[in-house]
């Protein structure tokens, strides 16, 4: 049984981010947290 996941990074086609966020939040029940400022400065 998986009880926790610390990090997930996925590649996806451009333009599908909203659908992916909805899937992971609504179907899988994950919570997106903001990137730390040091990483956000690099984009993504």
N, C-alpha and C positions, 0 to 999 in steps of 0.2 A: 504494500500500500504506500503510495506517495503521500507524504504529509506536508511537504513544503517545496517550493521552487524559489531559488534566490535570484536567478537572472535568466532572461530569455531574450535573444536577439535574432530576428528573422529578416530575411530578404523578401521583398514583395514588389510586384510591378508598380510603377508609378500610378498614382491616382486611386489606389484601392485602400488607402490608410483608414478612411472612415468605416468602411465595411469590415476591415480586420479588427479595428478597435471594438466595434459593436459585437462581433463574434466572440472575441476573447472576454469581453465584459458580460454580455448577456447569456452566452451559451456556456462558457467555461467558468464564469464567475470570478475572473481575475480583476485586480484593481491596478490601473495605470498610475504610476507615480512620476512626478516631473524629473527630468534629467538634472543632475547636479550642474551648477553653473559652469564648472570647468569643462564638462563634456558637452553641454549645450552650445558652447562657443564654437565647437567644431562642426556643428550642423547635425542633420539626421533627425 
